[in-house]
Amino acid sequence: MLTDEIIYFFQKQGFVIASTTDKDGTPHNSCKGIVKIDKNKNEIYLLDLYKTKTHENLKRDTNISITAVDEHKFIGYCIKGRAKTIKKDRLKPHIVKAWEERIVHRVTDRIIKNIHGEKGHPRHPEILLPKPEYLIIVQVKEVVDLTPHALK
């Protein structure tokens, strides 16, 4: 289900949009960072920095989707699945380390883009992010290719 191409695509994203369902049935979207993708287990690991709406929604309904698009390449995917959460005090050190490495990579990318003259955020907002509150493990059930049929 998770092909190497899809895994590579998601790992290249700075963030993804995670969608859950609010108490009244309306969609709730939030930005999340992928920490790890386990092809063998068909799982995606997201760390959530805030224990608010997404966390509340997942306690009530474990359905989740993760969406990312690359506008330049005109491709994207929506991954649908079921989520379980792991409390902050039960996070394995290698997961937190992987998140910290992703943050360092994002800051490095921003610095390089700034050196090349690409305008972006004047500071490095990633450095100001809080530590993760909990882990979301998504068991992938379906992958939807968002690339228009005419371009496949």
N, C-alpha and C positions, 0 to 999 in steps of 0.2 A: 504494500500500500504506500509506504513512504519510500519513494525511489531516491537514488543518489542525487538526481537532478533536483528534486523537490527539497531534499535536506540541504543541499548546497544553497539553493535559492533562499531558504529561510535563515540559514546561518549568516548570510550576507546582509540581512536586514538589520538596521540599527534598532528597530522596534517593530512590533506587530500590533494589530488591533484585536483585542480580545472582546468578544461579545457574550454577554450573559443576559438573563431575563429578570427584570425587576418584579417585585411583588404583584404589581398590577398587570403584568404580561408584556410591558413595553421593553424594547431592547435597551441594553446599557452597554456602551462601548468605552473601552479604556486602553491606553497604551501600555504595553508590557514588553519586557526584554526576554528573549529566549536565552536560556542558559545552556541547555543541552538538548540534543535530540538522540534518542536511542532507537536505532532502526530495528534491532532485534526484538525489543519489547513493544515497538510501535508506539512510543511515548515521546511527548514533548514536555520539557521542564521550563516553567516560567517562574521568575521570582517577582513577587508583588511587593512594592515598597510601601504601600499604604493598605491598611486593613479597614477598608471602608465598603463601598457599594459592591464591588466585585466579590469580595469575601462574603458579604451578607447574602448576595444572590446565590453563590455556590453552596452555601449551607442549606438553602432551600431547594435548589434545582441544580444538579450537577452538569446539565447540558452546557456546552461552551463551543464557540467557534473562534478560530484564529485566522485572521486575514492579512495578507500582505500583497502589495503590487509594486511592480517596477514600471513606472510610467515611461521611462526612456525605451525599455525593451518591449513594452506593451504586453507584459505577462503578469500573471498573479495566480494565487491559490487561496482557497478558503478550506481550512481543515475543521471538520466537525468531530466532536468527541464528547467524552465524559470526563469530568475533572474530580480529583481528590486533592485535599489540601494537607500540607504538613506544617505544623507549627514551627515558629522560629527556633525554639529551643531544641528541636529535633532535626534541624538541618545538618546534613553531613558537611564536614569541612571542605571537601572537594567541590561541592556545589557552590558554596560561598566564594571559594577561590576562583571558580570559573566565572562567576558574576563579576568579581573584582577585575579579572583579566579582560572581560568584555568592556568594562568601564574604561580601563586604561587604553584599550584599542580605540574606543570611540573618541576619547580625548586626543589621542595621537592623530587620528583621521582629521579631526577638526583643526588641529594645529597645522597639519600639512595643507589642508584646503586654504587656511588663512594665509599661509606663506605663498601659495600660488595665486593669491588675490581673490579667491572666491569669498564673497561676502556671506557671513553667517552671524551667529550670535557672538557679540563682542567678548563675552566671557566664556568659561567652560562650565556650563550648567551641570554636566554629569558629576563634577566634583562636589556639588552642593546637594546631590541626592542623598536621602537617608539610607540607612542599612535596610535590607529586606525584612519584611514582617512575616512572610510565610512563602512556602513553595506551592505552586500549582502543578500537578502532574496530569497531563491530558492524555488519556487513552484514545488514540486516533480511531475513529469509526469510518470516516469517509473523507476523501480528498476531492475537492471540486476545482477543476482547472478553469480559471476565469478568463483565459485567453479567448478572444472572439473566434468562433468557428472558421470564419473566412481567412484567418491568419494562421491556422494550423496546417 
